Amino acid sequence: MRVNGSGGGSLAVEIAGVDDDEPAMREKAHWYLSHAVDVVWIVVPNTREIIVLGANFESRLRSGQRMPSNEKLPELSPEVTSFFAQLDRAAP
């Protein structure tokens, strides 16, 4: 996360573990948003999804989709599939 002078940042990324449930991950995301982070990505390996949260928006992205760019990070817009490439290569 890039931190700016006000104590917030442009992006926070949380990766859900095996025992993490979505409500708990969303609670963490809302904490970041309430502390001046612009966007939170919740990476969910089990379902190969990424939940994108901002102060006034939310979306759930899957394979074949691209992450939305942020005005403060305009060059950061990876494909969702790229987050899970290593997991997919290791799958039997």
FIDOMI-672757 format. One record per residue (C-alpha): residue in one letter; chain; x, y, z; residue number from 0. Coordinates in steps of 0.05 Angstrom, whole numbers. Example, Ala and Ser with C-alpha at 12.3 -4.5 7.8 and 13.67 -1.06 7.14 Angstrom:
! residues 2
<residuo: A cadena: A xx: 246 yy: -90 zz: 156 num: 0>
<residuo: S cadena: A xx: 273 yy: -21 zz: 143 num: 1>
***
This chain:
! residues 92
<residuo: M cadena: A xx: 0 yy: 0 zz: 0 num: 0>
<residuo: R cadena: A xx: 26 yy: 69 zz: -18 num: 1>
<residuo: V cadena: A xx: 18 yy: 116 zz: 42 num: 2>
<residuo: N cadena: A xx: 6 yy: 189 zz: 32 num: 3>
<residuo: G cadena: A xx: 15 yy: 247 zz: 80 num: 4>
<residuo: S cadena: A xx: -54 yy: 242 zz: 110 num: 5>
<residuo: G cadena: A xx: -43 yy: 172 zz: 138 num: 6>
<residuo: G cadena: A xx: -86 yy: 136 zz: 86 num: 7>
<residuo: G cadena: A xx: -65 yy: 103 zz: 22 num: 8>
<residuo: S cadena: A xx: -88 yy: 89 zz: -48 num: 9>
<residuo: L cadena: A xx: -96 yy: 14 zz: -43 num: 10>
<residuo: A cadena: A xx: -100 yy: -41 zz: 9 num: 11>
<residuo: V cadena: A xx: -100 yy: -115 zz: -10 num: 12>
<residuo: E cadena: A xx: -126 yy: -170 zz: 36 num: 13>
<residuo: I cadena: A xx: -118 yy: -243 zz: 17 num: 14>
<residuo: A cadena: A xx: -169 yy: -290 zz: 48 num: 15>
<residuo: G cadena: A xx: -140 yy: -350 zz: 83 num: 16>
<residuo: V cadena: A xx: -173 yy: -418 zz: 88 num: 17>
<residuo: D cadena: A xx: -208 yy: -400 zz: 153 num: 18>
<residuo: D cadena: A xx: -227 yy: -328 zz: 134 num: 19>
<residuo: D cadena: A xx: -300 yy: -316 zz: 120 num: 20>
<residuo: E cadena: A xx: -325 yy: -261 zz: 75 num: 21>
<residuo: P cadena: A xx: -359 yy: -219 zz: 130 num: 22>
<residuo: A cadena: A xx: -294 yy: -216 zz: 169 num: 23>
<residuo: M cadena: A xx: -256 yy: -196 zz: 107 num: 24>
<residuo: R cadena: A xx: -307 yy: -142 zz: 91 num: 25>
<residuo: E cadena: A xx: -301 yy: -116 zz: 162 num: 26>
<residuo: K cadena: A xx: -226 yy: -108 zz: 151 num: 27>
<residuo: A cadena: A xx: -238 yy: -73 zz: 85 num: 28>
<residuo: H cadena: A xx: -286 yy: -24 zz: 116 num: 29>
<residuo: W cadena: A xx: -234 yy: -8 zz: 170 num: 30>
<residuo: Y cadena: A xx: -184 yy: 10 zz: 115 num: 31>
<residuo: L cadena: A xx: -236 yy: 52 zz: 79 num: 32>
<residuo: S cadena: A xx: -253 yy: 89 zz: 144 num: 33>
<residuo: H cadena: A xx: -179 yy: 105 zz: 152 num: 34>
<residuo: A cadena: A xx: -172 yy: 141 zz: 85 num: 35>
<residuo: V cadena: A xx: -153 yy: 83 zz: 39 num: 36>
<residuo: D cadena: A xx: -185 yy: 94 zz: -29 num: 37>
<residuo: V cadena: A xx: -195 yy: 22 zz: -53 num: 38>
<residuo: V cadena: A xx: -191 yy: -47 zz: -21 num: 39>
<residuo: W cadena: A xx: -182 yy: -111 zz: -60 num: 40>
<residuo: I cadena: A xx: -202 yy: -175 zz: -24 num: 41>
<residuo: V cadena: A xx: -170 yy: -234 zz: -59 num: 42>
<residuo: V cadena: A xx: -209 yy: -298 zz: -49 num: 43>
<residuo: P cadena: A xx: -167 yy: -358 zz: -72 num: 44>
<residuo: N cadena: A xx: -220 yy: -411 zz: -59 num: 45>
<residuo: T cadena: A xx: -269 yy: -381 zz: -109 num: 46>
<residuo: R cadena: A xx: -217 yy: -346 zz: -153 num: 47>
<residuo: E cadena: A xx: -253 yy: -280 zz: -143 num: 48>
<residuo: I cadena: A xx: -232 yy: -210 zz: -123 num: 49>
<residuo: I cadena: A xx: -280 yy: -164 zz: -86 num: 50>
<residuo: V cadena: A xx: -265 yy: -91 zz: -99 num: 51>
<residuo: L cadena: A xx: -290 yy: -41 zz: -48 num: 52>
<residuo: G cadena: A xx: -289 yy: 34 zz: -47 num: 53>
<residuo: A cadena: A xx: -326 yy: 86 zz: -7 num: 54>
<residuo: N cadena: A xx: -383 yy: 88 zz: -57 num: 55>
<residuo: F cadena: A xx: -377 yy: 24 zz: -97 num: 56>
<residuo: E cadena: A xx: -367 yy: -50 zz: -95 num: 57>
<residuo: S cadena: A xx: -356 yy: -103 zz: -148 num: 58>
<residuo: R cadena: A xx: -340 yy: -177 zz: -150 num: 59>
<residuo: L cadena: A xx: -294 yy: -197 zz: -206 num: 60>
<residuo: R cadena: A xx: -278 yy: -266 zz: -235 num: 61>
<residuo: S cadena: A xx: -232 yy: -299 zz: -285 num: 62>
<residuo: G cadena: A xx: -234 yy: -263 zz: -352 num: 63>
<residuo: Q cadena: A xx: -245 yy: -195 zz: -321 num: 64>
<residuo: R cadena: A xx: -196 yy: -139 zz: -309 num: 65>
<residuo: M cadena: A xx: -188 yy: -100 zz: -244 num: 66>
<residuo: P cadena: A xx: -215 yy: -29 zz: -250 num: 67>
<residuo: S cadena: A xx: -163 yy: 25 zz: -251 num: 68>
<residuo: N cadena: A xx: -160 yy: 77 zz: -196 num: 69>
<residuo: E cadena: A xx: -146 yy: 150 zz: -213 num: 70>
<residuo: K cadena: A xx: -87 yy: 150 zz: -165 num: 71>
<residuo: L cadena: A xx: -60 yy: 84 zz: -194 num: 72>
<residuo: P cadena: A xx: -81 yy: 88 zz: -267 num: 73>
<residuo: E cadena: A xx: -29 yy: 37 zz: -291 num: 74>
<residuo: L cadena: A xx: -52 yy: -16 zz: -242 num: 75>
<residuo: S cadena: A xx: -107 yy: -56 zz: -276 num: 76>
<residuo: P cadena: A xx: -86 yy: -130 zz: -277 num: 77>
<residuo: E cadena: A xx: -129 yy: -187 zz: -302 num: 78>
<residuo: V cadena: A xx: -162 yy: -226 zz: -245 num: 79>
<residuo: T cadena: A xx: -134 yy: -291 zz: -272 num: 80>
<residuo: S cadena: A xx: -63 yy: -267 zz: -260 num: 81>
<residuo: F cadena: A xx: -75 yy: -267 zz: -185 num: 82>
<residuo: F cadena: A xx: -87 yy: -342 zz: -185 num: 83>
<residuo: A cadena: A xx: -38 yy: -366 zz: -239 num: 84>
<residuo: Q cadena: A xx: 8 yy: -400 zz: -189 num: 85>
<residuo: L cadena: A xx: -50 yy: -435 zz: -155 num: 86>
<residuo: D cadena: A xx: -78 yy: -459 zz: -221 num: 87>
<residuo: R cadena: A xx: -10 yy: -487 zz: -243 num: 88>
<residuo: A cadena: A xx: -4 yy: -526 zz: -178 num: 89>
<residuo: A cadena: A xx: -75 yy: -556 zz: -182 num: 90>
<residuo: P cadena: A xx: -76 yy: -630 zz: -199 num: 91>
***
